[in-house]
């Protein structure tokens, strides 16, 4: 049997349930989503007859001119002078490939430069084939073959890459091309069959300037750039 206290608690529970139901109502399936603590705090309220909430920083009316997405003057800061042909070429590349980053390109270009020079000295055709365009690879491979036939070997050691500067850039359709002037410090010597040094020096650091052009099909999923032209720089 229920005692008097049990009856009182049951009555109190029913009363509280009915009060909550009257205040909170019933779920109908049309309620607003629960509050998201990670949602932006900057949304702008609009009149009830509007369906679009303007985003922060965007013009609320069609007649207003939106601010540029970035400071054009500093877009290529440290890489190209504003208004220069190089800057215009880099802009053209970005128009074709929104993911292009000139600073990252130069970082990769430095690494590729050292890898190619080292692979050429070692006669590493496999490494070269992945980094060079077909025509350039054929030229490198031919030079390596002639060197091997003469019994010559190159000893090469990188000391540093002093500068890597973009001196030309352009977009030809879906092909982006960038020319970089590299100034490096390295030790290089060529030995004949007998081991005698016939070019360079195994003990002397030499300053070398190269002008290399890299290209990439921006419509391709392959993110890698390949060397398409080389020349000695001054």
C-alpha positions as CSV (number, residue, x, y, z in Angstrom):
1,X,0.0,0.0,0.0
2,X,1.1,3.6,-0.7
3,X,1.7,5.7,2.3
4,X,0.8,9.4,2.5
5,X,4.3,10.5,1.5
6,X,4.4,8.4,-1.7
7,X,1.0,9.9,-2.8
8,X,2.3,13.5,-2.1
9,X,5.5,12.9,-4.2
10,X,3.5,11.4,-7.1
11,X,1.1,14.3,-7.1
12,X,4.0,16.7,-7.1
13,X,5.7,14.9,-10.0
14,X,2.5,15.1,-12.1
15,X,2.2,18.8,-11.4
16,X,5.8,19.6,-12.4
17,X,5.4,17.6,-15.7
18,X,2.2,19.5,-16.6
19,X,3.9,22.8,-15.9
20,X,6.9,22.0,-18.1
21,X,4.7,20.8,-20.9
22,X,2.8,24.1,-20.9
23,X,6.0,26.2,-20.9
24,X,8.1,24.2,-23.4
25,X,5.4,22.9,-25.7
26,X,5.6,19.7,-27.8
27,X,8.2,19.0,-30.6
28,X,6.6,19.2,-34.0
29,X,9.6,18.5,-36.2
30,X,9.8,22.2,-37.3
31,X,11.9,23.5,-34.5
32,X,15.0,25.6,-35.2
33,X,18.3,23.7,-34.9
34,X,19.9,23.8,-31.4
35,X,22.4,26.6,-30.7
36,X,25.8,25.9,-32.2
37,X,28.6,27.2,-29.9
38,X,31.0,27.1,-32.9
39,X,28.9,29.1,-35.3
40,X,30.0,32.6,-36.2
41,X,29.0,35.4,-33.8
42,X,29.1,38.0,-36.6
43,X,26.0,37.1,-38.6
44,X,23.9,40.2,-39.4
45,X,20.2,40.1,-38.6
46,X,17.9,40.9,-41.6
47,X,14.2,41.9,-41.8
48,X,11.8,39.0,-41.8
49,X,11.1,39.4,-45.6
50,X,14.7,38.8,-46.6
51,X,16.1,35.3,-47.1
52,X,19.8,36.0,-47.3
53,X,22.1,37.0,-44.4
54,X,25.0,39.1,-45.6
55,X,28.4,37.7,-44.7
56,X,30.8,39.8,-42.7
57,X,32.9,41.9,-45.1
58,X,30.5,41.6,-48.0
59,X,28.5,44.4,-49.4
60,X,24.8,44.2,-48.3
61,X,23.5,45.8,-51.5
62,X,24.3,45.1,-55.1
63,X,25.4,48.6,-55.8
64,X,28.3,48.5,-53.3
65,X,31.8,47.6,-54.4
66,X,33.4,44.8,-52.4
67,X,36.8,45.3,-51.0
68,X,39.6,43.4,-52.9
69,X,40.3,40.0,-51.3
70,X,43.9,40.9,-50.6
71,X,46.3,43.8,-50.9
72,X,47.5,43.7,-54.5
73,X,50.5,45.8,-53.7
74,X,51.9,43.2,-51.3
75,X,50.6,40.1,-53.1
76,X,54.0,39.1,-54.4
77,X,56.0,40.9,-51.7
78,X,59.6,39.6,-51.6
79,X,59.1,37.8,-54.9
80,X,58.1,40.3,-57.6
81,X,57.8,44.1,-57.8
82,X,54.2,45.4,-58.0
83,X,53.3,46.1,-61.7
84,X,56.2,44.2,-63.1
85,X,56.0,41.6,-65.9
86,X,56.9,38.9,-63.4
87,X,54.0,40.0,-61.1
88,X,51.6,40.0,-64.1
89,X,52.8,36.5,-65.1
90,X,52.2,35.2,-61.6
91,X,48.8,36.8,-61.5
92,X,48.0,35.0,-64.8
93,X,49.1,31.6,-63.3
94,X,46.9,32.2,-60.2
95,X,44.0,32.9,-62.5
96,X,44.4,29.4,-64.0
97,X,45.5,27.7,-60.7
98,X,44.0,29.1,-57.5
99,X,46.2,26.9,-55.4
100,X,49.5,28.3,-56.7
101,X,51.8,29.6,-54.1
102,X,55.0,31.4,-55.3
103,X,56.8,31.0,-52.0
104,X,56.1,27.2,-52.0
105,X,57.2,27.0,-55.6
106,X,60.5,28.6,-54.9
107,X,61.0,26.2,-51.9
108,X,60.3,23.3,-54.2
109,X,62.5,24.8,-57.0
110,X,65.5,25.0,-54.7
111,X,65.1,21.3,-53.7
112,X,64.6,20.3,-57.4
113,X,67.7,22.3,-58.5
114,X,69.9,20.5,-55.9
115,X,68.4,17.1,-56.7
116,X,68.9,17.6,-60.5
117,X,72.5,18.8,-60.3
118,X,73.3,16.0,-57.9
119,X,71.6,13.3,-60.0
120,X,73.3,14.5,-63.2
121,X,76.7,14.3,-61.5
122,X,76.0,10.8,-60.3
123,X,74.5,9.7,-63.6
124,X,71.2,8.9,-61.9
125,X,68.9,8.6,-64.9
126,X,65.9,7.4,-62.9
127,X,65.9,10.5,-60.6
128,X,66.3,12.8,-63.6
129,X,63.5,11.2,-65.6
130,X,61.0,12.2,-62.9
131,X,62.1,15.8,-62.8
132,X,62.8,16.7,-66.4
133,X,60.7,17.2,-69.5
134,X,61.4,14.6,-72.2
135,X,63.5,16.9,-74.4
136,X,65.6,18.1,-71.5
137,X,66.0,14.5,-70.2
138,X,67.3,13.4,-73.6
139,X,69.9,16.1,-73.5
140,X,71.1,15.2,-70.0
141,X,71.0,11.5,-70.8
142,X,73.1,12.1,-73.9
143,X,75.7,14.1,-71.9
144,X,75.9,11.4,-69.2
145,X,76.3,8.6,-71.9
146,X,79.2,10.5,-73.6
147,X,80.9,11.1,-70.2
148,X,80.6,7.4,-69.3
149,X,82.0,6.4,-72.7
150,X,85.1,8.5,-72.0
151,X,85.4,7.0,-68.5
152,X,84.9,10.3,-66.8
153,X,83.3,10.9,-63.4
154,X,82.0,14.0,-61.8
155,X,82.4,14.7,-58.1
156,X,79.9,17.4,-56.9
157,X,79.0,18.7,-53.5
158,X,76.5,21.4,-52.7
159,X,77.6,24.1,-50.2
160,X,74.6,26.3,-50.5
161,X,72.0,28.0,-52.8
162,X,72.6,31.7,-52.3
163,X,69.6,32.9,-54.2
164,X,66.6,31.6,-56.2
165,X,64.9,34.4,-58.0
166,X,61.9,34.3,-60.3
167,X,62.8,36.3,-63.4
168,X,59.9,35.4,-65.7
169,X,56.4,33.9,-65.4
170,X,53.6,33.3,-67.7
171,X,50.5,31.2,-68.4
172,X,50.2,29.8,-71.9
173,X,46.7,28.4,-71.9
174,X,46.7,25.7,-69.3
175,X,50.5,25.5,-69.1
176,X,52.3,27.6,-66.5
177,X,56.0,28.5,-67.0
178,X,58.3,30.0,-64.5
179,X,62.0,30.9,-65.0
180,X,64.3,31.0,-62.0
181,X,67.8,32.3,-61.7
182,X,69.8,30.2,-59.2
183,X,73.1,31.3,-57.7
184,X,74.7,28.4,-55.9
185,X,78.0,27.6,-54.2
186,X,79.3,24.1,-54.9
187,X,82.5,22.0,-55.2
188,X,82.8,20.2,-58.5
189,X,85.5,18.3,-60.2
190,X,85.7,16.0,-63.2
191,X,88.1,13.1,-63.2
192,X,89.3,11.0,-66.2
193,X,89.8,7.2,-66.2
194,X,93.0,7.4,-64.3
195,X,91.4,9.6,-61.6
196,X,93.2,12.8,-62.6
197,X,91.2,16.0,-62.3
198,X,90.6,17.4,-65.8
199,X,88.0,20.1,-64.9
200,X,87.1,22.0,-61.7
201,X,88.6,21.4,-58.3
202,X,87.8,19.0,-55.5
203,X,88.9,21.6,-52.9
204,X,87.6,24.9,-54.3
205,X,84.1,26.4,-53.8
206,X,82.8,27.8,-57.0
207,X,79.9,30.2,-57.6
208,X,77.6,28.9,-60.3
209,X,74.6,30.7,-61.9
210,X,72.0,28.8,-63.8
211,X,68.7,30.0,-65.4
212,X,66.1,27.2,-65.4
213,X,62.6,27.2,-66.7
214,X,59.9,25.0,-65.1
215,X,56.5,24.2,-66.5
216,X,53.3,22.5,-65.3
217,X,49.9,21.7,-66.8
218,X,47.6,23.4,-64.3
219,X,44.7,21.3,-65.5
220,X,46.5,18.1,-64.5
221,X,46.1,16.5,-61.0
222,X,49.9,16.1,-61.0
223,X,51.2,18.9,-58.8
224,X,54.8,18.5,-59.9
225,X,56.7,21.0,-62.0
226,X,59.2,19.7,-64.6
227,X,62.4,21.4,-65.9
228,X,61.8,22.3,-69.6
229,X,64.8,24.5,-70.3
230,X,68.3,25.3,-69.0
231,X,71.0,27.9,-69.7
232,X,74.0,29.3,-68.0
233,X,73.3,32.6,-66.3
234,X,75.4,35.6,-65.6
